[in-house]
Each structure stands twice: as structure tokens, then as C-alpha cells.
Amino acid sequence: MFLLNPKNHQRVYPDEISRDLMLKTIDFFETKGKEKLKHDDHERVWYGDFLEFVKKEKIFARFLTPSAYGLDESYRWDTWRNCEFNEILSFYGLHYWYTWQVTILGLGPIWMSDNEEAKKKAAKLLNEGSIFAFGLSERAHGADIYSTETTLTPQPDGTWLANGEKYYIGNGNKADMVSTFGKMSDTGDYVFFVTNFHHKQYELRKNIVNVQSYVADFKLNNYPVRKEDILKVGPKAWDDMLNTVNVGKYNLGWASIGICTHAFYEAINHAANRKLYGIYVTDMPHVKRMFTDAYLRLAAMKLFGLRCSDYMRTADSDDRRYLLYDPTMKMKVTTQGERVIDLLWDVIAAKGFENDTYFETATRDIRALPKLEGTVHVNIMLIIKFMKNYFFDPVEYPPVGTINDMKSDDFFWNQGPAKGLGDVKFHDYEIAYGGFDLPNVNIFRGQIDLFKEMLAKAPPDKGQSGNPDFMLTLGEMFTLIVYGQLILENAPVHGIDEDIIDQMFDCFVRDFSTFSLELYGKPMTNEKQGEYCLKLIRKPAVDNERYDRVWEKYVIALKDVYEMNP
């Protein structure tokens, strides 16, 4: 089965230690049980039991230590393995995933630095069960990192004093190393340095959210910083900040996948065992459609996420295609996650509010993911930078297979300058789309051809290019094409039935038509662009027999397959 099922975990791993740790993690949560899980969530209980489990099994140490600093071959930064762990943690609760996620962000500037002492210290602390934090955001500036006010002021003895307040800092209450971003007061250079929550000059002010996680507001008051605490000064500090976000934001898509999978099981179990008006809820045509769409969108999310991992693991200075696929994972998969939950919620209705369900937490937590590590808007505007080369200047690359071997993905820590996005080249997307002769894939290909023609013959003018309202919709259309490409590349690898693929593209044809109508209605859309937009609105190819096969074989077949231990 393609979706995660903790009661029948079938994923293949290249080593037994990895498999054993995944099964132990599943067992930790299933032994804890849903009632205790929900109690801890409602009472905002710090997840110390989980962190003790992580410490005992050395999970963060094994999964987040590059092999050069690990104790044995099980210590490696293996993106394929980390995908699975992301999915399992979020399947049971976003907060368990969150402490892992912000540890990843906190480690990024450390592993990217030249500070060997800091790296060895981080490896040691990981092995001892420590968590980490990423001290980037500030209350007044939000995403405007250029305006950071945290400063290091040089002292006569060669040290510095740090002053400034950081806001939205996960793990800020317990992190033994907080990778903190600021500026040098004398030169204005950006700097990454390490702080520690134990220090008396580290003022932990409050938890700014009303959940289990601790998202800190902390203030540095003449906090002493030594040379060995400095990770990087100058342009490289800025690059390390952006490159760390590149590594970390990929995981948010996996959090959405985990949440949606658990919610799907709970929703279909409820609906398929409930009778209204003399029939089972899942026999109602509109309910079948909502469950089928939810399943297809969830399967697409996972196919894309796995394929994106392959490009991240094979990236190097000459192949930076991951810089497009990574923000697509962040913004597209997380927004699709919201759509999946909405579809399921429309079916189970009031049940989704009940406080003893997983679904109740899913409805809250799924909303967070599109808004973290750069909003959807920020990531779409980033994605647009790749559009010209993607469509009009493809190059040849060696084929990329499924990269699931035991290796540490060390290129993450040497990504190079965070610039030159317009120079990144891509292979021809037609290779993936041309590999399928299915009705809805073919309709979608026709939409792509028209969209490309519109870009060539009626491209955005200067005013439109500078208007985010216009460009965001155009970016959604482009993103959907990239999304479909990687899904098609990955579908044969996982033996995905052609019925699933064609029904999945039924969704994408409708989505593309919706975006086309939205672009048509924009005040700035000119007459020629409007003509293309109307041509882009297409109806999917209807095949009731195919639809029924998908429903019977894949969707309703998930009834009573999984339920969490009470």
C-alpha cells in the first residue's frame, strides 16, 4: 500500500537500524495511545517523554549527524530516511515533528560553517539527546530579515556582546545550541553565532503560542560571545541562512502528508460505518467524489515528495534543479494538504470538531504549514524565477533514479552562494509528460502547450511582472506543471496504476482551469492574455468505469485498515 499504515509498515530500508528505529517510533506512539496523545495536546504538555525516547534511541543523533561526525554508518544525514521520519512524526502529531524540524534548522548553520569546534560540539550534544534552535526571526520585522536588529558589539578582549530580541523561535526554551542570526555593530556584516538557553544573559520571555510546542520569545542582554561561538561572518552568513531554509522547508510538505494520511483513515472509518437516510455515507455520490479527490491529492503529494528527494540527494554545483522542486514541495504540497483536510471535513462535518479525534488537531495544524519557512506567496515568487529556463531553455542531464541508498547528503552543507536562480537549468519536462498516453494527461499537456504559447506571445509586461497579485496566479499555474512532471516521473517507480494517474490528472485539469479563470478575472490581464485564459479552461475526460475502479480498489478499500490504539 502506498500510504503509510503504521499497523502494517512495509517500506524498504537499506539497513536494519533505520527500519528498527522507525518501528520503535511507531511503537512509542501506539503504546502512548490516542487518549494520552490528545490529553497532552489539549493540556499543552511539553513532550519530554518523546524527547527521552529520542535520547535513548539516539534518533536525532543518527538521523541528523553528517557521516563525518558520526560514530558509525547509521549516523548520516539521509534525506530518504528523514522523509519517512517526518511522515511518521506528523502522522501522530505536528508538535513532535516540530521539535525535530527546528532542530534541523538550528543545525543547518552549524554544519555549513567552518567552525570545527562547533560541529564536534553539536555532534556530541546530539548524541546526548539535545535539541537545537534557529534564532532568525524578530517580532518587528517578520520575514524582512534584512532589517534584523540583533547585534554583536566588539569588546577590547576580542569577544563580543550580543543584544537583541528573537521571536518565533521553536525549541528556544531547551536548545543547547541556538544558531542566532544578527549583524556586527561596527561593520554591519551579517553574522551567525551560537547561544545557549542556560546562560543568565539569555532571557526566555514567554511561549508565544498556545500549543504543546514552545515557540520562544527570547532576549539577549549583553550576552557574551567568544570567537569559538562565531559560525560565519559576512555574505556567507546570509547564504547559510537562506540555504538552511532550503534544507528545512522541504520537510513541511512531509508534515502535511503525515497529517492528511492519519486524518484520511479516521474520516473514512467514520463515514463508511455510518448510515444516514438508510444508506452508508460513503454510498452518497458527492461523498464518493470528495473521498476520491482527497485520496488522489494525497497520493500526488507523496509521489511528488519522494521524487523531490531524489533531486535533492543528487544535487551539486552543476545541478541545482532542487531549488525549484524544493519550494514547490513547500508551497504546493502544504496547500494541497489544506485542500485534502477540507474535503474530508466536508464529509465528516461536526465529527471533525470532537475533541477525542485526531481530526480535530489536524484541522488546526494543517493550516500552519503553508505559513511557515516562507509563506506560499514568498515561495511562488521564488518559483517564478525559474520559469523562463524551464520552458524555453532545457538542457540534457543524466537520468536521476530513486536515490534510497545509505549515504550522507553532504552537499546541503556546501550549497554555495544563494543567488543565480535565473541561471539554473532544467531537463525537458516533455520527457515525463510524453511517457503517458492517458486522456487527462493529454488534456493537461494541451493546457501546458497553450500556457507556454501565452508566455511566448503574450508575456507579462513590466507592470504585470512587478505586481504580485498577477504573478502569484501565474506562478500557481507554473507550479502545477512542475508538480505534475515529477509525479509522472515517479509514478512508474512505485507501480502506480494508470487509473490512479489519469484520475489524478482529472484533478489537475480542473485546478488549471480554475487558475486560468482567476487570471482572466485579474484587472491587469490584457485582452490577448484573456483570450488564452479562456482557451485554457478545459473539462477533464470523464470515464465512469475508471472512476469506479479507483473508488473500489483504492479508496473505499482503506475502510477499517488503520485505527490508532486507544
N, C-alpha and C positions, 0 to 999 in steps of 0.2 A: 504494500500500500504506500502511496506517495506521501500522504500526510503523516506527520508524527503521531504515533499511537504509543504512549508510554507503557501500556499493558502488553504490547507486542512489538517491542523495539527491534527493527530489522536492519538498521543502517550498517553498512560495511565499513570497518575501520582498518587501516594498515597495521595497527598494533593493538595488542590486547589491553595495555594500560589505558589507552584512550577509551576503549569500549567499556572497561571496568569502571572508570570514573563517571562516564555518562550514566551507566546503570545505577551506580551508587547515588548519583544526584537525583535521579528519578525516584529511587527508593527513599531518599531523605524526605521528599515532598509527599509521596504517597503514604509514608508512615506518619508524617505530621498530620495528614488528613485535611479535608476541605473545611471542617468546622473550626479547627485551630488556625488554619490559614486565614479564614475570614475573620476570626476573632482578632488576630494580630493586625490585620489590615484595618479593621474598624477602630481598634484601640490605639492605633499608630505605635505599635510595639517595635522598637529597634530590633532588627533581625540578627541579633547576636548569636542565636542558635545556628543560623545558616553560616555565619562567618566562622564559627567554631568548627563546623563541618568542613568548610573550605580549608581552614588551617590544618586540621587533622589529615586531610587527604592531599594537601599541598596542591590544590587545583589551580588557583590563580598563579602559583609559582610555576607549575608545569606548563600552563597554557599561555602565560604572558611574559615568560623569560626567553629572550633570544638564545639560541643554542650556545653561542659563545660564552654565555654567562650562566649556563645551566649545569646541573650536577650529572645528568645522564641524557640519553637520547629522547626521553619523554619530556624534557624541558625544551620547548621550541614555540615560536610564535607561528602557529599553523592555522591559516585563515579557514581552511576547510573544516578543521576540528572546531574552531571557535564559532563558526556558523551554527553548528549543532548545539553548542553550549548556550549561545544566545537564544536559540529557539526553545530549548528546554526551560531555561530560567523564566522567560517571559510567558511560557505556557502556564506556569504556576503563579506568577505574579510579577508585575513590572518592577516592583521595588527591589526584588532580588536581582533582576537584570541590571537595574540602575547602579547598584554599588559596584558591579563588575564593569559597567560601561564607563563610569567616571574614573575608575582605577586605570582603565585603558587610556583615557585621555591624559591622566596625570603622568603615566609612564612615557607617553609619546615624546615630550621634550627631553626627557632623561635619556632614552635610548637613541635619540637623534643627536645628542650632544657629543663633544669630545672629552667630556669630564669622566675619566675612567673611575675616579673615586666615587662619584655619584652613582655610576652604573653598578659598581660592585656593591655599594650600599643598598641600592634598590633590589638587586637580586637576593641579597641576604634578608632584607625585610620581607620580601615576597615569600621566601622560604619559611619565615617565622609567622606568616599569616597576616601581614599588614595589608591595609588598603591605601589607595593613593587618591589624589585630587588634582584638579586642573583649575588654578586660580586665574581665570581670564576675565570674566565679565565684571562690570561695575554697575551700580544702581543707576547712575545718572546717564550712562551712555549706551546701555543695551548692546546692540550689535556694532556700534560705532567704536571699534577697537582702536582706531587712530587716535581717539581722544582720551585714552587711558590716563588716569591721574596718579596712579601708584608710582612712586619714585624711589630711586636709590641715591642717597647723598653720600659722596665720598668723605671719609674721615682721615685724620692725619696718620693713623696707624695702618692704613692700607685696607681697612674694612669699609663697610657702608652701613647706613641706617635706612631701613625701608619704612615708608609711611604711605598709607592708602587703605581704602576700604574695597573689599571684593564681595560680590553679590551673586546669587545663583550658583554657589559652589558645592556641588554634591560631594559627600564624604568629608566636608570641611570640618566636621566635628571629631573625626577619628584618624585622619590621614597622617601617617608618619612622614610623608614627603608630599608637599603641595607644590607643584610646578607653577610658579607665580610669575605673571607677565607684568612688566612695567617699563619705565623709562629711566635712563640716567639723568639726574637733575642737572648735571653740568654740561652734557653734550646733547641731550635729547635722544640718544640712541636707545632703541628698544633693547630689552634685556629679559631673559628668563632666569629666575633664581629659585632656590628651594627654601621653603619654610616648613615649620612643624607645629602642629596644633598644641603640643605640650608646652611650648615656650610662653613665659609670662607676658611677653610683649605681643603675643598673638591673642587678640581679644575676640573670643567667639561670642557674637552678639545675640543671634537667635536663629531658629529654623524658620525660614520664610514661607514654608508650605505646610499644609495641614494633612500630611500623609505619613506613612511609615518611614520614608526616606528622610535623611537630614540634608537639606539644601541650605547651605550656610550663608549667613551674612557675617563676615569676619573683618576685623580691622587690624592693621599692623601699626603699632605705635612705637616708633624708633626701634624697630626690630633689627637686631644686629645680623649682618650678612657678611660672611667670610668669603675669601677667594674660592675656597672649595665648594661653596654653595652656588656659585655662578655657573649656569649651564651654557649660556650663549649671550653675546652682546652684538648689537648691530643688525644689519639686514638679515643675517641668518636666524636671529631670534624671531623676526617676523615670519620668515619662511617656515620655521619649525612650528610656529603657532598654526598657520594655515595647513601645513602638511599633517599635523596631529589631528586636526578636524577632518581632513580627508580620510585618515585611518578610522577615526571613531564614528563618523556619521553613517558609514556603511552598516553598522550594527543596528541602527534604528529600524531599518527595514525588517531585519530578523525579529526584532521585538514585536513588530506588528504581525508578522507571520505566526509567532507563537501565541499571541493573544487571540487572534482570529481562529486558530485551529481549535483551541480549547472551547471558545465560545460557540463554534460551529457544532461540536459534539453535543454540548449542553442544549443548544437550541433544537437540534433535530431530534434528540431523545425526547424532549418535551413535546414538540409538535406532532411527532409520529405516533405518540402514545396517548394523544388527546382527541376526543371526539367532540365535535360541535355540529349541531343541526343534523345529527345522525350519521356523519361521516368523519373519518380521520382528517385532521387539519391538513396533513400532507397530501390528501387527495384533492384538495382545492386547487384549481388551475393557477391562480395567482400566487399561491404559496409555493407550488412546484417551481414556478418561474423564479421566484425570489431565492429559493434554496439553490437552484441550479446556477443562477448567476453568481451567488455568493461562493459556491464551490469552485466555479471556473475562475473567478477572480483570485481566489486564494491559491489555487494551483498555479496560476500565472505568476503570482507574487513569488512563490517558492522557486519556480523554474528560472525566473529572472535572477533571483538572489544567488542561486547556485552557479549560474553562468557568469555572473559578475565576479564571483570569487575567482574563477579561472583567470580572468584578465588582470585581476589584482595580483595574483600569485606569479604571473609571467611578466609583469611589468618591469621595464628597465628604462634607462635614459633615452633609448631609441624607440620605445613603445610605451606611450603614455595614454593609451585608449581608456584606461581605467578612470581617467579624470573626467570623462563623460559618463561612463557607466555608474560610477560611484554616486554622484549627485542624483542620477536617475533612480538608483536604489533608494536614496534618502527621500526624495520628494514623491516619486510615483508609487513606490510600494507602501509608504506610510499613508498616503491619501487613499489608495485602494483599500487599505486596511479599514479606514473610516467607512468606506462605502460598504464593505463586507458586513461590518457590525450594524450599520443602518439597515441593510437588507434583512439580516437576521432579527433585528429588533422589531422591524415592521411585522414580522411573523409572530413572535412570542409576546409582543406588546407589553402588558403590565407585568408579566413574569420577569422581564428584564430589570425591574426595579427592586425585586425581592432581595433582602439583604443576606440571605444564605446561599445565593447563587454566585458562581464565578462571573456570570454575565454582568452583574451589577458593577463589578470592578472594571470589567472590560470596557463598558460604555464610558467610564471616566478616563481610563488610562490610554485608550486608543487615540484620544484627542490630543494627547501631549506630543506624540511622536512627530507629526508634521511640523511642530512648532519649535523643536529643539535642534541644536547643532546647525543653525541657519534655517530660517523659515522656508516654506515652499517657494515664496517669492524670490528669496535670495538664491536658491538653488536653480530655479528656472532661468534667472538672468545669467547665471553661470553657464548653464547648459547651452544657451543660445550662442555663446561664443564659439561653439564647435560646429554650428550648423552649416556654414559655408563649405568647409573642408569635407564634412560628412557627405554632403550631396554632390559636390562638384569637383572634388579632387581626391578620389580614392587611390590608395596605393596597395601593393601586394605585401602581405605578411605571411609568414609560415602559419599553417593551421594551428589553432590552440585547442588542445583536447581537454579532458576533465583532469584537473590537477588536484589529486587527492592523496599524493604521496607524503611521506614523512620528511618534510623539510621546513626550515625556519624561513619565514618571508622577510628577509633582511633588507630588501630594497625599501621597505617602508621607512627605514631609519636613514636612508640616503636618497631621498626623492629629488634633491636638487632645488634650485630656485622655484618659488611658487609663482611663476609667470610664464609667458609664451603660450597661453592656452590656444590662441588663434593659429598657432603653428602645428598643433597636434594633428596627425594624420590618422585615417581610418581605412579599414578594408571595405570593399564594396558590399553594401547592405543587400544588394540584389542576390548575392550568393545564397544567403539564408532564405529570402523570400522565394527565390527561384527553385528551391528544393521541394516545394509543395504545390500540388495541383488540386486545391480544395476550393469549393465555391466561395466561402467567406474570406479565405486568404487571398483569393484572386480579386475579390471586390476591394479589399483593403489595399492591395497592390495598386489598383486603379486610383484609389484615393491618394496614395503616395505619389504616383506619377503626376497627378493634377497639382498636388501641393508643391512638388518640385518645379513644375512649369510655372506656377504662380510666383515662386521665389525668383525665377529667372526673368519672367516677363512683366511682373507687377510687384517688384520687391518693396520692402518698407522704405519709405523716403526718410529724410533726415529727421523730420518731426516725429514720424511714427517710431523710428528707431530709438528716439530719446524719450518715448512715452511708455512707461512700464505697463499701463493699463492695456495698451495694444499688444505689446511684446509678450506679456505673460500668456495671453491666449494663444498667440503664435507658438510660443515655447511649449505649451501643453500639447499642441499638435505634433510638433517635432519630437517631443519626449515619447509620445505614444508610438511613433515609428521606431525609435531606438528600442523601446520596450518590447515591441513585437519581434524585432530582429533577434534579440538574444533569447527570447522564448523559443523561437523556431530553431535556433542553433542547438538548444538544449533538449528539446522535446524527444528527438530520436535517441539521445543518450540514455534517457530514463524510460524508454519504451512507452511513451505516451500515445495512447490510442488516437487515430486520426479523427474519430468522432469528437473527442475532447478538444483537439486542436481547432477543428472547424467551428464547434460551438463556442469556443473561447473567442475566436475572431468575430463571431456574431456580436459579442460584447464590444469588441474594439471598433467595428464598423459603426455601431451606434454611438460610441463615445466620440469618434472622429467627426461624425455628423453633428453631434451636439456642440463640439468646439467650433465647427465651421459656422453654424448658425450664430453662435456667440460672437465670433469675429465679424460676421456680416452685420451684426447689430451695433458694432462699435462706432461711435461718432467719427472717428478718424479714418475708418475704412473707406477707400476711394471706390469709384464706380467699377473699375476693372477688377480690383480685388474682390468686390462684392459679387461680381459675376462668377468668379472662380469659387467663392464660398458656397454659392447656391449649387454649383455643379458637384461640389464635394459632399453634399448631403445625399447619402445613399441608404437604401434599405438592405438589411442582411438577407442572404439566401435562406429561406425557410425550408426546413426538412423535418417534418414531424416525427418521422421514424428515427432519424438520428437523435433528435431531442429526447425521445422516449428511451432510446438505448442508454444515453448518458444518465438520464434520471434513474433508471432501474439498476444499471450496472455500477454506477459510481456514487450517486448522491444518496438515494434512499437506502442504499446498501450500507451506509455509515450509521444507520439507526442502531442504537444499543451496542455499538462497537467499543466505545470507551465511556467510562464514568469514573471520576476521581473517588478514591477511598474516602469514606466519611470521616 
